[in-house]
Amino acid sequence: MSAAIRHYALTLLILFSPLLSAAQTPQEKLLAQELSTYRLLTLFHLLRLEQGAPEVQLRLQAEVENFEQLMQAHSDESLANRLQPHAQRFQSALLSGARQSHDDIDFYALGELSQSGHSLLQLIRQHQVELADNPASMDLRQAILMQQIAAEYVREAASFDSGSAVYDRAQELSEPVDVLARTFSQRLAQLQQSTAESADQRAKLEQVGVIWNYIEQPVLNYRERSLPFVISRYSEQIVTLLVN
């Protein structure tokens, strides 16, 4: 593996590391876990599309380590014990599927990944509702939505590319990509209106807006023209801006 590839992947991990270190409250830790789950799903399906590219493998490995650290960061032992079996099931399905070649992917393994990821995300969100009195920043929630869009977009591209769409239960478990995209646009407009007095926040959201304007139409028209590599790259830029 080249030094350039390793440097790129480690740079991406460093960009996201402030989220791990800054996640202090139980709510923030759950949201960080949710973001990491969607990042793993994005990278898994990107790995399928790129047929095991070393750069994507390294990024996936780095995010698995981040995912594990986030699980260990929960200070509430009862919460950690409830999440652990779901997180382990998801991680096991992810790593098992990642070891299979693009041509030999087991469709049942894809179904297990979709189901285990959905179960984990549902449990995370359930606990977030219980912690509603301790809200996290809207920037972080917007970052999670962007990562969810990327995960669903790349999954769609990988499924249709391999002919496995009919087997992928994730289609039943998530809102369509274009619906998620319209929600992102609405929330971004609300965020921009609510931060008019903060120059730094306004500048950051303007950058997010520029990038989003570039990829919004391809995301809305995700069934007409698939650009998974473009969407993955620019969604990472948006998420990085929002979490830092």
Stockholm file with secondary structure:
# STOCKHOLM 1.0

chainA/1-244         MSAAIRHYALTLLILFSPLLSAAQTPQEKLLAQELSTYRLLTLFHLLRLEQGAPEVQLRLQAEVENFEQLMQAHSDESLANRLQPHAQRFQSALLSGARQSHDDIDFYALGELSQSGHSLLQLIRQHQVELADNPASMDLRQAILMQQIAAEYVREAASFDSGSAVYDRAQELSEPVDVLARTFSQRLAQLQQSTAESADQRAKLEQVGVIWNYIEQPVLNYRERSLPFVISRYSEQIVTLLVN
#=GR chainA/1-244 SS CCHHHHHHHHHHHHHHHHHHHHCCSHHHHHHHHHHHHHHHHHHHHHHHHTTSCHHHHHHHHHHHHHHHHHHHTCCCHHHHHHHHHHHHHHHHHHHHHHHSCSTTCCHHHHHHHHHHHHHHHHHHHHHHHHTTTSCCCHHHHHHHHHHHHHHHHHHHHHHHHHTCGGGCTHHHHSCCHHHHHHHHHHHHHHHHHHTTTCHHHHHHHHHHHHHHHHHHHHHHTTTTSCCHHHHHHHHHHHHHHHHC
#=GC SS_cons         CCHHHHHHHHHHHHHHHHHHHHCCSHHHHHHHHHHHHHHHHHHHHHHHHTTSCHHHHHHHHHHHHHHHHHHHTCCCHHHHHHHHHHHHHHHHHHHHHHHSCSTTCCHHHHHHHHHHHHHHHHHHHHHHHHTTTSCCCHHHHHHHHHHHHHHHHHHHHHHHHHTCGGGCTHHHHSCCHHHHHHHHHHHHHHHHHHTTTCHHHHHHHHHHHHHHHHHHHHHHTTTTSCCHHHHHHHHHHHHHHHHC
//
